[in-house]
């Protein structure tokens, strides 16, 4: 079975809750535990329960993770060239 963010029941639950934690089968298969897909997980009240600095750090980490994800395959194959 594929990981699916398109399941209608899961989609409805996500719309009602504060946020959601998305688990990744891909991360689990690589032995990464807990297998939380940080880039796909979200909290809608983060800014209400944490400091501005914490929110900024969260946003920066998400940006870095997104940038890494774009070149991850090249890095794994040893094909990434700096620059």
Buried (B, 14 or more C-beta within 10 A) or exposed (E): EEEEEEEEEEEEEBEEEEEBEBEBEEBEEEEEEEBBBBBEBBBEEBEEEBEEEEBEEBEEEBEEEEEEEEEEEEEEEEEEEEE
